[in-house]
């Protein structure tokens, strides 16, 4: 049997039990197993916490997915703004070009002074 056990275990021999999930070997005395627990299927203390940890990971993943969607929506909004800005710039350039092509009126008619 492999001599894994809990942290700071100094035992080199003794009755051991294997976790039914991770297959880690632990001294029965180190984990305070009763006689009934020794005969059955036994998950170690770390593996007993797996369902709770998985639920926590799932919650965090869902929050991360929500935040990612929000960020992508904001980026999409910024892209629309950039498209609008580019469209406005193009319109301004068109107006400038059209102004350069339009001839200026050379002979303005002077409005008579009505004094």
C-alpha positions as CSV (number, residue, x, y, z in Angstrom):
1,X,0.0,0.0,0.0
2,X,1.2,3.5,-0.8
3,X,1.9,5.6,2.2
4,X,0.0,8.8,1.4
5,X,-1.9,10.3,4.2
6,X,-3.0,13.5,5.8
7,X,-0.6,16.4,6.1
8,X,2.0,15.9,8.9
9,X,1.3,12.1,9.2
10,X,4.4,10.4,10.6
11,X,3.1,6.9,10.6
12,X,5.0,4.4,8.5
13,X,2.6,1.4,9.2
14,X,-1.0,0.9,10.1
15,X,-4.3,0.0,8.7
16,X,-5.1,2.2,5.6
17,X,-8.2,2.9,3.6
18,X,-8.4,4.0,0.0
19,X,-10.7,6.9,-1.0
20,X,-13.2,5.6,-3.5
21,X,-12.9,8.8,-5.6
22,X,-9.3,9.8,-5.8
23,X,-7.7,6.5,-4.7
24,X,-5.6,8.2,-2.1
25,X,-4.5,5.9,0.8
26,X,-5.0,7.2,4.3
27,X,-4.4,5.7,7.7
28,X,-7.7,4.8,9.3
29,X,-6.5,6.2,12.6
30,X,-5.5,9.5,11.0
31,X,-9.0,10.1,9.6
32,X,-10.8,8.7,12.7
33,X,-12.8,6.0,10.9
34,X,-15.3,3.9,12.7
35,X,-15.4,0.2,12.1
36,X,-18.6,0.6,10.0
37,X,-16.9,3.2,7.8
38,X,-13.8,1.0,7.2
39,X,-16.0,-1.7,5.6
40,X,-17.9,0.4,3.1
41,X,-17.2,2.7,0.2
42,X,-15.4,5.7,1.6
43,X,-14.7,9.2,0.0
44,X,-11.9,11.2,1.7
45,X,-12.7,14.6,3.2
46,X,-11.3,16.4,0.1
47,X,-13.5,14.4,-2.3
48,X,-16.5,14.9,-0.1
49,X,-16.2,18.7,-0.8
50,X,-16.1,18.2,-4.6
51,X,-19.9,18.7,-5.2
52,X,-19.8,22.0,-3.3
53,X,-16.7,23.1,-5.1
54,X,-18.1,22.2,-8.5
55,X,-21.3,24.3,-7.7
56,X,-19.1,27.2,-6.8
57,X,-17.1,26.9,-10.0
58,X,-20.3,26.7,-12.0
59,X,-21.6,29.9,-10.3
60,X,-18.4,31.7,-11.1
61,X,-18.4,30.4,-14.7
62,X,-22.0,31.7,-15.2
63,X,-21.0,35.1,-13.7
64,X,-18.0,35.2,-16.0
65,X,-20.2,34.4,-19.0
66,X,-22.6,37.2,-18.1
67,X,-19.7,39.7,-17.8
68,X,-18.2,38.5,-21.1
69,X,-21.6,39.0,-22.8
70,X,-21.9,42.5,-21.3
71,X,-18.3,43.4,-22.4
72,X,-19.0,42.1,-26.0
73,X,-22.2,44.1,-26.1
74,X,-20.3,47.2,-25.1
75,X,-17.7,46.5,-27.8
76,X,-20.4,46.1,-30.3
77,X,-21.9,49.5,-29.2
78,X,-18.4,51.1,-29.6
79,X,-18.1,49.6,-33.1
80,X,-21.5,51.2,-34.1
81,X,-20.2,54.5,-32.8
82,X,-17.0,54.1,-34.7
83,X,-19.0,53.3,-37.9
84,X,-21.1,56.5,-37.3
85,X,-18.0,58.6,-36.7
86,X,-16.5,57.2,-40.0
87,X,-19.7,58.0,-41.8
88,X,-19.7,61.6,-40.5
89,X,-16.1,62.1,-41.5
90,X,-16.9,60.8,-45.0
91,X,-19.8,63.2,-45.2
92,X,-17.6,66.1,-44.1
93,X,-15.0,65.2,-46.7
94,X,-17.7,65.1,-49.4
95,X,-19.0,68.5,-48.4
96,X,-15.4,69.9,-48.5
97,X,-14.9,68.4,-51.9
98,X,-18.2,69.7,-53.2
99,X,-17.4,73.2,-51.8
100,X,-14.1,73.2,-53.7
101,X,-15.9,72.2,-56.9
102,X,-18.6,74.9,-56.6
103,X,-17.5,78.2,-58.2
104,X,-17.8,81.2,-56.1
105,X,-20.1,84.0,-57.2
106,X,-17.8,86.6,-58.6
107,X,-20.2,89.6,-58.9
108,X,-22.2,90.1,-55.8
109,X,-25.0,92.6,-56.3
110,X,-24.6,95.4,-53.8
111,X,-27.7,96.1,-51.9
112,X,-28.5,99.8,-51.9
113,X,-28.2,101.6,-48.7
114,X,-31.7,102.8,-47.7
115,X,-30.8,105.8,-45.7
